[in-house]
Amino acid sequence: MKKIINKTEDIVSEMIAGLVKTNPKLVKQIEGTTAVVRNDVKFSQTKQVGVVSGGGSGHEPLHAGYVGDGMLSAAVAGEVFTSPTPDQIYEAIKAVDQGLGVLLIVKNYSGDVMNFDMAKEMAEADDIKIETIVVDDDISVENSEFTQGKRGVAGTVLVEKIVGAAARSGMNLADLAALGQKVIDNTKTIGIALQAATVPAVGHPSFELKDDEVEYGIGIHNERGYSVEKIKPSKELAHQLIEKIIQEFSDQTGKFVVLVNGMGGTPLMEQYIFANDVLNELADKKIQVAFSKVGNKVTSLDMQGVSLTIMKAEDSWIDMLEEPVNTIGW
Amino acid sequence: MKKIINKTEDIVSEMIAGLVKTNPKLVKQIEGTTAVVRNDVKFSQTKQVGVVSGGGSGHEPLHAGYVGDGMLSAAVAGEVFTSPTPDQIYEAIKAVDQGLGVLLIVKNYSGDVMNFDMAKEMAEADDIKIETIVVDDDISVENSEFTQGKRGVAGTVLVEKIVGAAARSGMNLADLAALGQKVIDNTKTIGIALQAATVPAVGHPSFELKDDEVEYGIGIHNERGYSVEKIKPSKELAHQLIEKIIQEFSDQTGKFVVLVNGMGGTPLMEQYIFANDVLNELADKKIQVAFSKVGNKVTSLDMQGVSLTIMKAEDSWIDMLEEPVNTIGW
């Protein structure tokens, strides 16, 4: 394994230090934690419901890269592929609550769900109002190594963007939670890997794929998917994923959103080629794409591959996705 | 080789199609070319000097990802690692000239310099005023496989940002060219690779490094560097590059800019760890960093590695780097 790191036990703290040092006007670190909170001028001047997310590290720019005006108020980083601790989540909640309550956006992994729930109880004991939404957009498998139900993957960034825009516009906590849940219910993702990620503490890819193989339905922590097949041209990969995702939507009229997400080790060039094939096929199917995004948004260390997210969107969600934000990663 | 592509000969046209389809409000394709031009509302309403860049593909988001208000007016994409043709560059020039002339930003490769020069002659025959600046920020080697003199690498994105901001503010063509040249003269870069890039038409990495080796001074087209050594902790890699770059600046007072650039296959996590080490060492040396940036900005397909760019900056350049822009990749 070759990686640009120092000691494996310092990876997360040094990463967060680097992120904060290179973006001092945007974010600051909450003392004694690996959580970051908004540090822009507007943050202290405008009251809104706080929006906090977090999870294991290794998915950057998720979540710290989405902290900023119009998106997250704070993000909590756990160790690599490991849930953040309840006390750190609790500190982030306290740092962003302005009396209007805090919405927690949690990806559906057992550890995350448990730790965010404990932090919620700690905050509620302080009379901070908390609502939680759990993202489970990955339709490739039911249950998984670290999950009851479906996994939360790249669709999370779309949830964070829409909820963040709504929170900035003044929406109250209960309505935000309801909006977030509705977005989650309409967001569906499948990922494919050409090569698994190398977790630094492990030192080699967590599973092996042959030189001509691609795995369908992988998770963002090297969870295995639903099949291994020979790699095909991008057009055919796009076709296979679209066929599987689109049957999740009983009504294919109205507006849709597409996110082509790079897993970390796949160049932007290939992501755009894949996005071109996705949009061509959706156009052939008369499915209207009103907003789309391409890039390394929710990664899995150096995994090679992409994921495809399709969301059935209300008009107001498109507006919220298009609103400018001030973040590192959107 | 596993890549998410269709036919190798269609890579660039399909990539540009994907980029344009997913960003229709921002950019449009110039018919019959793989060049893109600003498509935002402001573009047709405000007169400014046009700023055009381009080069071989495989370095995304450079250059098309930097087209937008406050940065490039247009970008021309050649085939993978291959200069764009003069006729395509000429079409881009014509698409952006508003009567105030056009500045060409060229990376210092023989093919690029020649083809941009031919396009300049074609445009001048149409009475379009043209100035050219040539970026040669890579201090690792003199001359190279495709270069007379030094190579143009990641510092290009800083030049494009500063010149783009100045052009938006109304600076005239001659002053823009002088500003750009001054920025180039104060911008120094070295890159390291843990693994070479795989060019799709070749099918394997262009050179081999052992499991514990890193190569110093590589270019963005798999050009070899100045030494191969055992890989070291990030702190020591940062130290070695800083020592070599900083001696280029006789005066180490004043403000500096740092860009930690990912080469395409290295996760953001490692880039932030490396950035942390760079900023710590510069702070120890009492070198004042007034602006910094981290990310996959000027890539080399799936190359694993990073580059470090340090610029000695005037106050006004810092302001221009901080100005908001509307682009895919900044």
Contacts between the chains, C-beta under 8 A, distances in Angstrom:
chain1	res1	chain2	res2	distance
A	1	B	211	7.8
A	2	B	194	4.5
A	2	B	195	7.5
A	2	B	211	6.7
A	2	B	212	7.0
A	2	B	213	7.9
A	2	B	214	7.1
A	2	B	231	5.3
A	2	B	304	7.3
A	3	B	194	7.9
A	3	B	270	5.8
A	4	B	194	7.4
A	4	B	234	4.9
A	4	B	237	6.5
A	4	B	266	6.6
A	4	B	270	4.1
A	4	B	271	7.6
A	4	B	273	6.4
A	4	B	274	5.1
A	4	B	305	8.0
A	4	B	306	6.2
A	5	B	233	7.2
A	5	B	234	5.6
A	5	B	270	6.2
A	5	B	273	5.5
A	6	B	233	4.6
A	6	B	234	5.2
A	6	B	235	5.6
A	6	B	273	6.9
A	6	B	277	7.5
A	7	B	233	7.8
A	11	B	269	6.9
A	11	B	273	6.6
A	14	B	234	7.9
A	14	B	272	7.6
A	14	B	273	4.7
A	14	B	276	5.0
A	14	B	277	7.7
A	15	B	269	5.2
A	15	B	272	4.4
A	15	B	273	5.4
A	15	B	276	7.4
A	16	B	272	7.7
A	17	B	276	4.7
A	18	B	271	7.7
A	18	B	272	3.5
A	18	B	273	5.9
A	18	B	274	7.4
A	18	B	275	4.2
A	18	B	276	3.4
A	18	B	277	7.9
A	18	B	279	7.3
A	18	B	294	6.9
A	19	B	272	5.0
A	19	B	294	7.6
A	21	B	275	7.1
A	21	B	276	6.3
A	21	B	279	4.8
A	21	B	292	7.4
A	22	B	258	7.7
A	22	B	260	7.7
A	22	B	272	7.4
A	22	B	275	5.4
A	22	B	279	7.1
A	22	B	292	4.3
A	22	B	293	6.8
A	22	B	294	5.1
A	57	B	269	6.7
A	58	B	267	7.5
A	58	B	269	6.3
A	60	B	267	6.8
A	60	B	268	4.0
A	60	B	269	5.3
A	60	B	272	7.3
A	61	B	268	6.1
A	65	B	268	7.6
A	194	B	2	4.5
A	194	B	3	7.9
A	194	B	4	7.4
A	195	B	2	7.6
A	211	B	1	7.8
A	211	B	2	6.7
A	212	B	2	6.9
A	213	B	2	7.9
A	214	B	2	7.1
A	231	B	2	5.3
A	233	B	5	7.2
A	233	B	6	4.6
A	233	B	7	7.8
A	234	B	4	4.9
A	234	B	5	5.6
A	234	B	6	5.2
A	234	B	14	7.9
A	235	B	6	5.6
A	237	B	4	6.5
A	258	B	22	7.7
A	260	B	22	7.7
A	264	B	267	4.9
A	264	B	268	7.8
A	265	B	265	5.0
A	265	B	267	7.6
A	265	B	302	6.6
A	266	B	4	6.6
A	266	B	302	7.2
A	267	B	58	7.5
A	267	B	60	6.8
A	267	B	264	5.0
A	267	B	265	7.6
A	267	B	299	6.4
A	267	B	301	5.1
A	267	B	302	5.3
A	268	B	60	4.0
A	268	B	61	6.1
A	268	B	65	7.6
A	268	B	264	7.8
A	268	B	296	7.2
A	268	B	299	7.0
A	269	B	11	6.9
A	269	B	15	5.2
A	269	B	57	6.7
A	269	B	58	6.4
A	269	B	60	5.3
A	269	B	301	6.9
A	270	B	3	5.8
A	270	B	4	4.1
A	270	B	5	6.2
A	271	B	4	7.6
A	271	B	18	7.7
A	272	B	14	7.6
A	272	B	15	4.4
A	272	B	16	7.7
A	272	B	18	3.5
A	272	B	19	5.0
A	272	B	22	7.4
A	272	B	60	7.3
A	273	B	4	6.4
A	273	B	5	5.5
A	273	B	6	6.9
A	273	B	11	6.6
A	273	B	14	4.7
A	273	B	15	5.4
A	273	B	18	5.9
A	274	B	4	5.1
A	274	B	18	7.4
A	275	B	18	4.2
A	275	B	21	7.2
A	275	B	22	5.4
A	276	B	14	5.0
A	276	B	15	7.4
A	276	B	17	4.7
A	276	B	18	3.4
A	276	B	21	6.3
A	277	B	6	7.5
A	277	B	14	7.7
A	277	B	18	7.9
A	279	B	18	7.3
A	279	B	21	4.8
A	279	B	22	7.1
A	292	B	21	7.4
A	292	B	22	4.3
A	293	B	22	6.8
A	294	B	18	7.0
A	294	B	19	7.6
A	294	B	22	5.1
A	295	B	328	7.9
A	296	B	268	7.2
A	296	B	296	7.0
A	299	B	267	6.4
A	299	B	268	7.1
A	301	B	267	5.1
A	301	B	269	6.9
A	302	B	265	6.5
A	302	B	266	7.2
A	302	B	267	5.3
A	302	B	304	7.6
A	304	B	2	7.3
A	304	B	302	7.6
A	306	B	4	6.3
A	328	B	295	8.0
